Each structure stands twice: as C-alpha cells, then as structure tokens.
Amino acid sequence: MPVAMKISDALVDDAKPYAAAEHRSVPKQIEYWARIGKAVTDNPELPVSMVREIMLAQQERLAGQAAEYQFG
C-alpha cells in the first residue's frame, strides 16, 4: 500500500542521477536503497555487493531466468 512520506530534498536530489542511470523513478530508486539498507542491516556479515547479487538472483528466479548451477 503506497504511503505518502516527507523526505529531504537532498535525498531526492541524490537519487535523481541514480534513478536515471538505472531506468527507475526517483521514488523507486529510494525504495531500492531502502530495501538494500534493510537487507544489509539484517545481514551485517555480508558485503553490500553480495546482498545486491542475492537480491538480483531472487528476482531472476521469480522471472524464470534461473538456471541450475553446474559443478565443474
């Protein structure tokens, strides 16, 4: 459910170039940052890059793009 929130102009300005580069809206970019921040907080032992890769892998699986890993 969407909720209206007041956020700083500075955060919005920071998000604009990232949103454009990733083809997201500014609100979606800020939501993405929040999801990564939550995942990193929940998993402090993992590097941010690994958290991002795990999140990507989960979405690829949901989109039917995952392939079984082949050892060797």
MODELLER restraints for C-alpha pairs under 7 A, 6 or more apart:
rsr = mdl.restraints
at = mdl.atoms
rsr.add(forms.Gaussian(group=physical.xy_distance, feature=features.Distance(at['CA:12:A'], at['CA:26:A']), mean=6.89, stdev=0.5))
rsr.add(forms.Gaussian(group=physical.xy_distance, feature=features.Distance(at['CA:15:A'], at['CA:26:A']), mean=5.96, stdev=0.5))
rsr.add(forms.Gaussian(group=physical.xy_distance, feature=features.Distance(at['CA:15:A'], at['CA:29:A']), mean=6.38, stdev=0.5))
rsr.add(forms.Gaussian(group=physical.xy_distance, feature=features.Distance(at['CA:15:A'], at['CA:30:A']), mean=6.58, stdev=0.5))
rsr.add(forms.Gaussian(group=physical.xy_distance, feature=features.Distance(at['CA:16:A'], at['CA:26:A']), mean=5.76, stdev=0.5))
rsr.add(forms.Gaussian(group=physical.xy_distance, feature=features.Distance(at['CA:19:A'], at['CA:25:A']), mean=5.68, stdev=0.5))
rsr.add(forms.Gaussian(group=physical.xy_distance, feature=features.Distance(at['CA:19:A'], at['CA:26:A']), mean=5.45, stdev=0.5))
rsr.add(forms.Gaussian(group=physical.xy_distance, feature=features.Distance(at['CA:19:A'], at['CA:29:A']), mean=5.36, stdev=0.5))
rsr.add(forms.Gaussian(group=physical.xy_distance, feature=features.Distance(at['CA:39:A'], at['CA:51:A']), mean=6.85, stdev=0.5))
rsr.add(forms.Gaussian(group=physical.xy_distance, feature=features.Distance(at['CA:40:A'], at['CA:48:A']), mean=6.41, stdev=0.5))
rsr.add(forms.Gaussian(group=physical.xy_distance, feature=features.Distance(at['CA:40:A'], at['CA:51:A']), mean=6.73, stdev=0.5))
rsr.add(forms.Gaussian(group=physical.xy_distance, feature=features.Distance(at['CA:60:A'], at['CA:66:A']), mean=5.69, stdev=0.5))
